Amino acid sequence: MTTQQITLPETFLAQLQTLPPEQIQQVIDFVEFLNQKYVSSQPDQSMLKQPRVLGLHKGMGWISEDFNASLPDEFWMGE
């Protein structure tokens, strides 16, 4: 007995071809969304291999002298 194995892409394409054009466009839009969300958001390997350079932005930021001071009651009460 010979069995024919159907792969997932073939099954998917067969089902996709039965849809009306509007729904096919929705599937295409969803695949593009997933591609942008998961494939594009993965860090580029070339960026991971670059060494960090200390002091690049030295002097560009500051912290106020009263950074650790208690906040007034007006802040917490929303007045």
PyMOL Python script that loads the backbone (N, CA, C, O; Angstrom):
from pymol import cmd

cmd.read_pdbstr("""\
ATOM      1  N   MET A   1       0.849  -1.174   0.000  1.00  0.00           N
ATOM      2  CA  MET A   1       0.000   0.000   0.000  1.00  0.00           C
ATOM      3  C   MET A   1       0.892   1.233   0.000  1.00  0.00           C
ATOM      4  O   MET A   1       1.817   1.334   0.806  1.00  0.00           O
ATOM      5  N   THR A   2       0.617   2.164  -0.897  1.00  0.00           N
ATOM      6  CA  THR A   2       1.383   3.398  -1.000  1.00  0.00           C
ATOM      7  C   THR A   2       0.565   4.542  -0.417  1.00  0.00           C
ATOM      8  O   THR A   2      -0.603   4.722  -0.764  1.00  0.00           O
ATOM      9  N   THR A   3       1.174   5.300   0.455  1.00  0.00           N
ATOM     10  CA  THR A   3       0.479   6.453   1.036  1.00  0.00           C
ATOM     11  C   THR A   3       1.153   7.726   0.547  1.00  0.00           C
ATOM     12  O   THR A   3       2.373   7.795   0.395  1.00  0.00           O
ATOM     13  N   GLN A   4       0.330   8.717   0.311  1.00  0.00           N
ATOM     14  CA  GLN A   4       0.855  10.006  -0.116  1.00  0.00           C
ATOM     15  C   GLN A   4       0.814  10.934   1.081  1.00  0.00           C
ATOM     16  O   GLN A   4      -0.225  11.099   1.720  1.00  0.00           O
ATOM     17  N   GLN A   5       1.949  11.535   1.377  1.00  0.00           N
ATOM     18  CA  GLN A   5       2.030  12.436   2.515  1.00  0.00           C
ATOM     19  C   GLN A   5       1.837  13.866   2.020  1.00  0.00           C
ATOM     20  O   GLN A   5       2.553  14.334   1.135  1.00  0.00           O
ATOM     21  N   ILE A   6       0.855  14.552   2.609  1.00  0.00           N
ATOM     22  CA  ILE A   6       0.578  15.939   2.240  1.00  0.00           C
ATOM     23  C   ILE A   6       1.224  16.836   3.289  1.00  0.00           C
ATOM     24  O   ILE A   6       0.999  16.671   4.488  1.00  0.00           O
ATOM     25  N   THR A   7       2.020  17.777   2.828  1.00  0.00           N
ATOM     26  CA  THR A   7       2.702  18.665   3.750  1.00  0.00           C
ATOM     27  C   THR A   7       1.789  19.808   4.167  1.00  0.00           C
ATOM     28  O   THR A   7       0.783  20.091   3.516  1.00  0.00           O
ATOM     29  N   LEU A   8       2.150  20.445   5.239  1.00  0.00           N
ATOM     30  CA  LEU A   8       1.357  21.556   5.762  1.00  0.00           C
ATOM     31  C   LEU A   8       1.199  22.693   4.752  1.00  0.00           C
ATOM     32  O   LEU A   8       0.084  23.187   4.584  1.00  0.00           O
ATOM     33  N   PRO A   9       2.267  23.134   4.068  1.00  0.00           N
ATOM     34  CA  PRO A   9       2.068  24.207   3.081  1.00  0.00           C
ATOM     35  C   PRO A   9       1.080  23.839   1.975  1.00  0.00           C
ATOM     36  O   PRO A   9       0.296  24.681   1.536  1.00  0.00           O
ATOM     37  N   GLU A  10       1.114  22.599   1.528  1.00  0.00           N
ATOM     38  CA  GLU A  10       0.174  22.186   0.476  1.00  0.00           C
ATOM     39  C   GLU A  10      -1.263  22.230   0.985  1.00  0.00           C
ATOM     40  O   GLU A  10      -2.164  22.679   0.277  1.00  0.00           O
ATOM     41  N   THR A  11      -1.473  21.766   2.206  1.00  0.00           N
ATOM     42  CA  THR A  11      -2.812  21.798   2.797  1.00  0.00           C
ATOM     43  C   THR A  11      -3.278  23.236   2.986  1.00  0.00           C
ATOM     44  O   THR A  11      -4.425  23.577   2.697  1.00  0.00           O
ATOM     45  N   PHE A  12      -2.375  24.066   3.474  1.00  0.00           N
ATOM     46  CA  PHE A  12      -2.704  25.479   3.695  1.00  0.00           C
ATOM     47  C   PHE A  12      -3.072  26.166   2.383  1.00  0.00           C
ATOM     48  O   PHE A  12      -4.067  26.887   2.315  1.00  0.00           O
ATOM     49  N   LEU A  13      -2.275  25.945   1.347  1.00  0.00           N
ATOM     50  CA  LEU A  13      -2.561  26.572   0.059  1.00  0.00           C
ATOM     51  C   LEU A  13      -3.883  26.085  -0.521  1.00  0.00           C
ATOM     52  O   LEU A  13      -4.620  26.867  -1.121  1.00  0.00           O
ATOM     53  N   ALA A  14      -4.190  24.807  -0.347  1.00  0.00           N
ATOM     54  CA  ALA A  14      -5.456  24.279  -0.858  1.00  0.00           C
ATOM     55  C   ALA A  14      -6.632  24.947  -0.156  1.00  0.00           C
ATOM     56  O   ALA A  14      -7.625  25.294  -0.795  1.00  0.00           O
ATOM     57  N   GLN A  15      -6.522  25.126   1.142  1.00  0.00           N
ATOM     58  CA  GLN A  15      -7.598  25.794   1.890  1.00  0.00           C
ATOM     59  C   GLN A  15      -7.663  27.274   1.546  1.00  0.00           C
ATOM     60  O   GLN A  15      -8.750  27.844   1.454  1.00  0.00           O
ATOM     61  N   LEU A  16      -6.512  27.898   1.357  1.00  0.00           N
ATOM     62  CA  LEU A  16      -6.462  29.320   1.029  1.00  0.00           C
ATOM     63  C   LEU A  16      -7.129  29.597  -0.315  1.00  0.00           C
ATOM     64  O   LEU A  16      -7.796  30.618  -0.477  1.00  0.00           O
ATOM     65  N   GLN A  17      -6.956  28.702  -1.268  1.00  0.00           N
ATOM     66  CA  GLN A  17      -7.524  28.897  -2.598  1.00  0.00           C
ATOM     67  C   GLN A  17      -9.043  28.821  -2.598  1.00  0.00           C
ATOM     68  O   GLN A  17      -9.675  29.278  -3.550  1.00  0.00           O
ATOM     69  N   THR A  18      -9.647  28.256  -1.555  1.00  0.00           N
ATOM     70  CA  THR A  18     -11.105  28.167  -1.506  1.00  0.00           C
ATOM     71  C   THR A  18     -11.747  29.425  -0.929  1.00  0.00           C
ATOM     72  O   THR A  18     -12.968  29.572  -0.975  1.00  0.00           O
ATOM     73  N   LEU A  19     -10.934  30.337  -0.385  1.00  0.00           N
ATOM     74  CA  LEU A  19     -11.467  31.550   0.237  1.00  0.00           C
ATOM     75  C   LEU A  19     -11.781  32.620  -0.801  1.00  0.00           C
ATOM     76  O   LEU A  19     -11.177  32.650  -1.874  1.00  0.00           O
ATOM     77  N   PRO A  20     -12.733  33.502  -0.476  1.00  0.00           N
ATOM     78  CA  PRO A  20     -12.978  34.648  -1.360  1.00  0.00           C
ATOM     79  C   PRO A  20     -11.805  35.636  -1.286  1.00  0.00           C
ATOM     80  O   PRO A  20     -11.047  35.615  -0.317  1.00  0.00           O
ATOM     81  N   PRO A  21     -11.648  36.496  -2.291  1.00  0.00           N
ATOM     82  CA  PRO A  21     -10.503  37.418  -2.348  1.00  0.00           C
ATOM     83  C   PRO A  21     -10.345  38.306  -1.111  1.00  0.00           C
ATOM     84  O   PRO A  21      -9.220  38.598  -0.707  1.00  0.00           O
ATOM     85  N   GLU A  22     -11.447  38.736  -0.511  1.00  0.00           N
ATOM     86  CA  GLU A  22     -11.357  39.605   0.665  1.00  0.00           C
ATOM     87  C   GLU A  22     -10.693  38.875   1.835  1.00  0.00           C
ATOM     88  O   GLU A  22      -9.871  39.445   2.553  1.00  0.00           O
ATOM     89  N   GLN A  23     -11.059  37.622   2.010  1.00  0.00           N
ATOM     90  CA  GLN A  23     -10.477  36.851   3.105  1.00  0.00           C
ATOM     91  C   GLN A  23      -9.029  36.460   2.810  1.00  0.00           C
ATOM     92  O   GLN A  23      -8.218  36.347   3.729  1.00  0.00           O
ATOM     93  N   ILE A  24      -8.708  36.256   1.552  1.00  0.00           N
ATOM     94  CA  ILE A  24      -7.310  35.988   1.185  1.00  0.00           C
ATOM     95  C   ILE A  24      -6.448  37.191   1.549  1.00  0.00           C
ATOM     96  O   ILE A  24      -5.339  37.038   2.061  1.00  0.00           O
ATOM     97  N   GLN A  25      -6.967  38.396   1.281  1.00  0.00           N
ATOM     98  CA  GLN A  25      -6.224  39.610   1.632  1.00  0.00           C
ATOM     99  C   GLN A  25      -6.053  39.724   3.144  1.00  0.00           C
ATOM    100  O   GLN A  25      -5.007  40.177   3.610  1.00  0.00           O
ATOM    101  N   GLN A  26      -7.066  39.321   3.922  1.00  0.00           N
ATOM    102  CA  GLN A  26      -6.949  39.341   5.379  1.00  0.00           C
ATOM    103  C   GLN A  26      -5.855  38.385   5.846  1.00  0.00           C
ATOM    104  O   GLN A  26      -5.102  38.706   6.765  1.00  0.00           O
ATOM    105  N   VAL A  27      -5.765  37.229   5.226  1.00  0.00           N
ATOM    106  CA  VAL A  27      -4.717  36.264   5.579  1.00  0.00           C
ATOM    107  C   VAL A  27      -3.349  36.847   5.250  1.00  0.00           C
ATOM    108  O   VAL A  27      -2.420  36.725   6.048  1.00  0.00           O
ATOM    109  N   ILE A  28      -3.213  37.474   4.097  1.00  0.00           N
ATOM    110  CA  ILE A  28      -1.947  38.092   3.698  1.00  0.00           C
ATOM    111  C   ILE A  28      -1.563  39.187   4.680  1.00  0.00           C
ATOM    112  O   ILE A  28      -0.408  39.274   5.096  1.00  0.00           O
ATOM    113  N   ASP A  29      -2.532  40.029   5.054  1.00  0.00           N
ATOM    114  CA  ASP A  29      -2.269  41.100   6.014  1.00  0.00           C
ATOM    115  C   ASP A  29      -1.818  40.540   7.357  1.00  0.00           C
ATOM    116  O   ASP A  29      -0.911  41.085   7.985  1.00  0.00           O
ATOM    117  N   PHE A  30      -2.448  39.451   7.799  1.00  0.00           N
ATOM    118  CA  PHE A  30      -2.095  38.852   9.081  1.00  0.00           C
ATOM    119  C   PHE A  30      -0.688  38.254   9.048  1.00  0.00           C
ATOM    120  O   PHE A  30       0.067  38.379  10.012  1.00  0.00           O
ATOM    121  N   VAL A  31      -0.343  37.611   7.942  1.00  0.00           N
ATOM    122  CA  VAL A  31       1.005  37.046   7.815  1.00  0.00           C
ATOM    123  C   VAL A  31       2.042  38.164   7.825  1.00  0.00           C
ATOM    124  O   VAL A  31       3.097  38.015   8.442  1.00  0.00           O
ATOM    125  N   GLU A  32       1.764  39.274   7.157  1.00  0.00           N
ATOM    126  CA  GLU A  32       2.685  40.415   7.171  1.00  0.00           C
ATOM    127  C   GLU A  32       2.817  40.982   8.579  1.00  0.00           C
ATOM    128  O   GLU A  32       3.915  41.350   8.996  1.00  0.00           O
ATOM    129  N   PHE A  33       1.695  41.056   9.327  1.00  0.00           N
ATOM    130  CA  PHE A  33       1.718  41.524  10.708  1.00  0.00           C
ATOM    131  C   PHE A  33       2.616  40.631  11.565  1.00  0.00           C
ATOM    132  O   PHE A  33       3.458  41.124  12.316  1.00  0.00           O
ATOM    133  N   LEU A  34       2.432  39.320  11.448  1.00  0.00           N
ATOM    134  CA  LEU A  34       3.249  38.384  12.236  1.00  0.00           C
ATOM    135  C   LEU A  34       4.722  38.496  11.860  1.00  0.00           C
ATOM    136  O   LEU A  34       5.595  38.416  12.725  1.00  0.00           O
ATOM    137  N   ASN A  35       4.995  38.679  10.582  1.00  0.00           N
ATOM    138  CA  ASN A  35       6.371  38.821  10.121  1.00  0.00           C
ATOM    139  C   ASN A  35       7.015  40.062  10.729  1.00  0.00           C
ATOM    140  O   ASN A  35       8.159  40.008  11.181  1.00  0.00           O
ATOM    141  N   GLN A  36       6.298  41.167  10.744  1.00  0.00           N
ATOM    142  CA  GLN A  36       6.840  42.399  11.319  1.00  0.00           C
ATOM    143  C   GLN A  36       7.000  42.280  12.823  1.00  0.00           C
ATOM    144  O   GLN A  36       7.974  42.780  13.386  1.00  0.00           O
ATOM    145  N   LYS A  37       6.052  41.623  13.477  1.00  0.00           N
ATOM    146  CA  LYS A  37       6.079  41.541  14.934  1.00  0.00           C
ATOM    147  C   LYS A  37       7.177  40.620  15.441  1.00  0.00           C
ATOM    148  O   LYS A  37       7.878  40.967  16.392  1.00  0.00           O
ATOM    149  N   TYR A  38       7.341  39.469  14.834  1.00  0.00           N
ATOM    150  CA  TYR A  38       8.252  38.472  15.378  1.00  0.00           C
ATOM    151  C   TYR A  38       9.584  38.378  14.644  1.00  0.00           C
ATOM    152  O   TYR A  38      10.615  38.178  15.286  1.00  0.00           O
ATOM    153  N   VAL A  39       9.596  38.512  13.344  1.00  0.00           N
ATOM    154  CA  VAL A  39      10.840  38.372  12.603  1.00  0.00           C
ATOM    155  C   VAL A  39      11.635  39.662  12.662  1.00  0.00           C
ATOM    156  O   VAL A  39      12.846  39.622  12.882  1.00  0.00           O
ATOM    157  N   SER A  40      10.995  40.800  12.474  1.00  0.00           N
ATOM    158  CA  SER A  40      11.698  42.076  12.471  1.00  0.00           C
ATOM    159  C   SER A  40      12.152  42.486  13.857  1.00  0.00           C
ATOM    160  O   SER A  40      13.112  43.245  13.992  1.00  0.00           O
ATOM    161  N   SER A  41      11.474  41.993  14.903  1.00  0.00           N
ATOM    162  CA  SER A  41      11.826  42.421  16.255  1.00  0.00           C
ATOM    163  C   SER A  41      13.006  41.647  16.829  1.00  0.00           C
ATOM    164  O   SER A  41      13.522  42.007  17.888  1.00  0.00           O
ATOM    165  N   GLN A  42      13.438  40.601  16.154  1.00  0.00           N
ATOM    166  CA  GLN A  42      14.589  39.852  16.632  1.00  0.00           C
ATOM    167  C   GLN A  42      15.848  40.665  16.376  1.00  0.00           C
ATOM    168  O   GLN A  42      15.996  41.243  15.299  1.00  0.00           O
ATOM    169  N   PRO A  43      16.765  40.722  17.351  1.00  0.00           N
ATOM    170  CA  PRO A  43      17.964  41.536  17.172  1.00  0.00           C
ATOM    171  C   PRO A  43      18.849  41.012  16.048  1.00  0.00           C
ATOM    172  O   PRO A  43      18.981  39.805  15.845  1.00  0.00           O
ATOM    173  N   ASP A  44      19.435  41.925  15.345  1.00  0.00           N
ATOM    174  CA  ASP A  44      20.353  41.580  14.261  1.00  0.00           C
ATOM    175  C   ASP A  44      21.626  41.018  14.875  1.00  0.00           C
ATOM    176  O   ASP A  44      22.160  41.598  15.821  1.00  0.00           O
ATOM    177  N   GLN A  45      22.116  39.912  14.360  1.00  0.00           N
ATOM    178  CA  GLN A  45      23.296  39.262  14.916  1.00  0.00           C
ATOM    179  C   GLN A  45      24.538  40.156  14.827  1.00  0.00           C
ATOM    180  O   GLN A  45      25.415  40.078  15.687  1.00  0.00           O
ATOM    181  N   SER A  46      24.619  40.998  13.800  1.00  0.00           N
ATOM    182  CA  SER A  46      25.781  41.883  13.683  1.00  0.00           C
ATOM    183  C   SER A  46      25.792  42.921  14.796  1.00  0.00           C
ATOM    184  O   SER A  46      26.863  43.360  15.215  1.00  0.00           O
ATOM    185  N   MET A  47      24.614  43.323  15.283  1.00  0.00           N
ATOM    186  CA  MET A  47      24.551  44.286  16.376  1.00  0.00           C
ATOM    187  C   MET A  47      25.003  43.658  17.685  1.00  0.00           C
ATOM    188  O   MET A  47      25.582  44.342  18.529  1.00  0.00           O
ATOM    189  N   LEU A  48      24.748  42.371  17.868  1.00  0.00           N
ATOM    190  CA  LEU A  48      25.106  41.705  19.101  1.00  0.00           C
ATOM    191  C   LEU A  48      26.615  41.513  19.226  1.00  0.00           C
ATOM    192  O   LEU A  48      27.121  41.412  20.344  1.00  0.00           O
ATOM    193  N   LYS A  49      27.337  41.461  18.135  1.00  0.00           N
ATOM    194  CA  LYS A  49      28.762  41.183  18.158  1.00  0.00           C
ATOM    195  C   LYS A  49      29.613  42.432  18.355  1.00  0.00           C
ATOM    196  O   LYS A  49      30.809  42.315  18.622  1.00  0.00           O
ATOM    197  N   GLN A  50      29.029  43.632  18.229  1.00  0.00           N
ATOM    198  CA  GLN A  50      29.805  44.855  18.367  1.00  0.00           C
ATOM    199  C   GLN A  50      30.109  45.108  19.844  1.00  0.00           C
ATOM    200  O   GLN A  50      29.217  45.008  20.686  1.00  0.00           O
ATOM    201  N   PRO A  51      31.349  45.432  20.159  1.00  0.00           N
ATOM    202  CA  PRO A  51      31.683  45.716  21.560  1.00  0.00           C
ATOM    203  C   PRO A  51      31.091  47.055  21.993  1.00  0.00           C
ATOM    204  O   PRO A  51      30.912  47.965  21.184  1.00  0.00           O
ATOM    205  N   ARG A  52      30.796  47.151  23.265  1.00  0.00           N
ATOM    206  CA  ARG A  52      30.283  48.408  23.813  1.00  0.00           C
ATOM    207  C   ARG A  52      31.427  49.394  23.979  1.00  0.00           C
ATOM    208  O   ARG A  52      32.551  49.017  24.310  1.00  0.00           O
ATOM    209  N   VAL A  53      31.122  50.658  23.746  1.00  0.00           N
ATOM    210  CA  VAL A  53      32.119  51.705  23.887  1.00  0.00           C
ATOM    211  C   VAL A  53      31.709  52.575  25.071  1.00  0.00           C
ATOM    212  O   VAL A  53      30.682  53.254  25.035  1.00  0.00           O
ATOM    213  N   LEU A  54      32.528  52.543  26.120  1.00  0.00           N
ATOM    214  CA  LEU A  54      32.219  53.326  27.308  1.00  0.00           C
ATOM    215  C   LEU A  54      32.510  54.800  27.072  1.00  0.00           C
ATOM    216  O   LEU A  54      33.466  55.154  26.381  1.00  0.00           O
ATOM    217  N   GLY A  55      31.670  55.657  27.658  1.00  0.00           N
ATOM    218  CA  GLY A  55      31.900  57.092  27.611  1.00  0.00           C
ATOM    219  C   GLY A  55      31.416  57.784  26.358  1.00  0.00           C
ATOM    220  O   GLY A  55      31.747  58.951  26.145  1.00  0.00           O
ATOM    221  N   LEU A  56      30.642  57.111  25.517  1.00  0.00           N
ATOM    222  CA  LEU A  56      30.178  57.746  24.282  1.00  0.00           C
ATOM    223  C   LEU A  56      29.297  58.965  24.549  1.00  0.00           C
ATOM    224  O   LEU A  56      29.372  59.955  23.822  1.00  0.00           O
ATOM    225  N   HIS A  57      28.476  58.898  25.572  1.00  0.00           N
ATOM    226  CA  HIS A  57      27.529  59.980  25.859  1.00  0.00           C
ATOM    227  C   HIS A  57      27.846  60.660  27.187  1.00  0.00           C
ATOM    228  O   HIS A  57      26.948  61.153  27.870  1.00  0.00           O
ATOM    229  N   LYS A  58      29.091  60.682  27.539  1.00  0.00           N
ATOM    230  CA  LYS A  58      29.508  61.270  28.809  1.00  0.00           C
ATOM    231  C   LYS A  58      29.124  62.751  28.849  1.00  0.00           C
ATOM    232  O   LYS A  58      29.376  63.507  27.910  1.00  0.00           O
ATOM    233  N   GLY A  59      28.508  63.136  29.965  1.00  0.00           N
ATOM    234  CA  GLY A  59      28.123  64.532  30.159  1.00  0.00           C
ATOM    235  C   GLY A  59      26.800  64.914  29.527  1.00  0.00           C
ATOM    236  O   GLY A  59      26.396  66.072  29.625  1.00  0.00           O
ATOM    237  N   MET A  60      26.109  63.985  28.882  1.00  0.00           N
ATOM    238  CA  MET A  60      24.858  64.316  28.210  1.00  0.00           C
ATOM    239  C   MET A  60      23.647  64.164  29.113  1.00  0.00           C
ATOM    240  O   MET A  60      22.555  64.589  28.738  1.00  0.00           O
ATOM    241  N   GLY A  61      23.802  63.579  30.281  1.00  0.00           N
ATOM    242  CA  GLY A  61      22.683  63.415  31.204  1.00  0.00           C
ATOM    243  C   GLY A  61      23.051  63.949  32.572  1.00  0.00           C
ATOM    244  O   GLY A  61      24.223  64.171  32.876  1.00  0.00           O
ATOM    245  N   TRP A  62      22.032  64.152  33.392  1.00  0.00           N
ATOM    246  CA  TRP A  62      22.292  64.636  34.743  1.00  0.00           C
ATOM    247  C   TRP A  62      21.191  64.146  35.668  1.00  0.00           C
ATOM    248  O   TRP A  62      20.102  63.793  35.214  1.00  0.00           O
ATOM    249  N   ILE A  63      21.474  64.125  36.965  1.00  0.00           N
ATOM    250  CA  ILE A  63      20.503  63.758  37.987  1.00  0.00           C
ATOM    251  C   ILE A  63      20.435  64.915  38.973  1.00  0.00           C
ATOM    252  O   ILE A  63      21.464  65.411  39.432  1.00  0.00           O
ATOM    253  N   SER A  64      19.249  65.331  39.285  1.00  0.00           N
ATOM    254  CA  SER A  64      19.040  66.447  40.197  1.00  0.00           C
ATOM    255  C   SER A  64      19.611  66.124  41.580  1.00  0.00           C
ATOM    256  O   SER A  64      19.663  64.962  41.982  1.00  0.00           O
ATOM    257  N   GLU A  65      20.038  67.160  42.302  1.00  0.00           N
ATOM    258  CA  GLU A  65      20.586  66.982  43.650  1.00  0.00           C
ATOM    259  C   GLU A  65      19.551  66.407  44.609  1.00  0.00           C
ATOM    260  O   GLU A  65      19.904  65.685  45.542  1.00  0.00           O
ATOM    261  N   ASP A  66      18.252  66.726  44.384  1.00  0.00           N
ATOM    262  CA  ASP A  66      17.201  66.248  45.298  1.00  0.00           C
ATOM    263  C   ASP A  66      16.497  64.999  44.747  1.00  0.00           C
ATOM    264  O   ASP A  66      15.321  64.776  45.034  1.00  0.00           O
ATOM    265  N   PHE A  67      17.199  64.198  43.971  1.00  0.00           N
ATOM    266  CA  PHE A  67      16.620  63.007  43.352  1.00  0.00           C
ATOM    267  C   PHE A  67      16.003  62.063  44.375  1.00  0.00           C
ATOM    268  O   PHE A  67      14.925  61.520  44.134  1.00  0.00           O
ATOM    269  N   ASN A  68      16.659  61.857  45.505  1.00  0.00           N
ATOM    270  CA  ASN A  68      16.181  60.933  46.532  1.00  0.00           C
ATOM    271  C   ASN A  68      15.312  61.605  47.591  1.00  0.00           C
ATOM    272  O   ASN A  68      14.911  60.952  48.554  1.00  0.00           O
ATOM    273  N   ALA A  69      15.018  62.875  47.436  1.00  0.00           N
ATOM    274  CA  ALA A  69      14.204  63.593  48.426  1.00  0.00           C
ATOM    275  C   ALA A  69      12.760  63.083  48.379  1.00  0.00           C
ATOM    276  O   ALA A  69      12.284  62.630  47.338  1.00  0.00           O
ATOM    277  N   SER A  70      12.078  63.165  49.516  1.00  0.00           N
ATOM    278  CA  SER A  70      10.668  62.756  49.589  1.00  0.00           C
ATOM    279  C   SER A  70       9.812  63.672  48.732  1.00  0.00           C
ATOM    280  O   SER A  70      10.082  64.867  48.617  1.00  0.00           O
ATOM    281  N   LEU A  71       8.790  63.106  48.142  1.00  0.00           N
ATOM    282  CA  LEU A  71       7.855  63.904  47.348  1.00  0.00           C
ATOM    283  C   LEU A  71       6.824  64.524  48.281  1.00  0.00           C
ATOM    284  O   LEU A  71       6.466  63.913  49.288  1.00  0.00           O
ATOM    285  N   PRO A  72       6.340  65.726  47.970  1.00  0.00           N
ATOM    286  CA  PRO A  72       5.356  66.387  48.843  1.00  0.00           C
ATOM    287  C   PRO A  72       4.014  65.658  48.812  1.00  0.00           C
ATOM    288  O   PRO A  72       3.734  64.891  47.891  1.00  0.00           O
ATOM    289  N   ASP A  73       3.184  65.906  49.835  1.00  0.00           N
ATOM    290  CA  ASP A  73       1.866  65.275  49.915  1.00  0.00           C
ATOM    291  C   ASP A  73       0.991  65.645  48.718  1.00  0.00           C
ATOM    292  O   ASP A  73       0.160  64.843  48.293  1.00  0.00           O
ATOM    293  N   GLU A  74       1.168  66.844  48.173  1.00  0.00           N
ATOM    294  CA  GLU A  74       0.376  67.270  47.019  1.00  0.00           C
ATOM    295  C   GLU A  74       0.568  66.307  45.835  1.00  0.00           C
ATOM    296  O   GLU A  74      -0.361  66.060  45.066  1.00  0.00           O
ATOM    297  N   PHE A  75       1.765  65.782  45.709  1.00  0.00           N
ATOM    298  CA  PHE A  75       2.037  64.847  44.624  1.00  0.00           C
ATOM    299  C   PHE A  75       1.203  63.574  44.801  1.00  0.00           C
ATOM    300  O   PHE A  75       0.589  63.096  43.848  1.00  0.00           O
ATOM    301  N   TRP A  76       1.181  63.031  46.013  1.00  0.00           N
ATOM    302  CA  TRP A  76       0.496  61.775  46.276  1.00  0.00           C
ATOM    303  C   TRP A  76      -1.010  61.939  46.331  1.00  0.00           C
ATOM    304  O   TRP A  76      -1.746  61.003  46.017  1.00  0.00           O
ATOM    305  N   MET A  77      -1.479  63.111  46.726  1.00  0.00           N
ATOM    306  CA  MET A  77      -2.934  63.351  46.846  1.00  0.00           C
ATOM    307  C   MET A  77      -3.541  63.830  45.537  1.00  0.00           C
ATOM    308  O   MET A  77      -4.764  63.880  45.409  1.00  0.00           O
ATOM    309  N   GLY A  78      -2.712  64.179  44.567  1.00  0.00           N
ATOM    310  CA  GLY A  78      -3.216  64.631  43.285  1.00  0.00           C
ATOM    311  C   GLY A  78      -3.759  66.039  43.322  1.00  0.00           C
ATOM    312  O   GLY A  78      -4.632  66.389  42.529  1.00  0.00           O
ATOM    313  N   GLU A  79      -3.263  66.838  44.216  1.00  0.00           N
ATOM    314  CA  GLU A  79      -3.736  68.241  44.327  1.00  0.00           C
ATOM    315  C   GLU A  79      -2.952  69.158  43.452  1.00  0.00           C
ATOM    316  O   GLU A  79      -3.215  70.360  43.423  1.00  0.00           O
TER     317      GLU A  79
END
""", "prot")
cmd.dss("prot")
cmd.show_as("cartoon", "prot")
cmd.util.cbc("prot")
cmd.orient("prot")
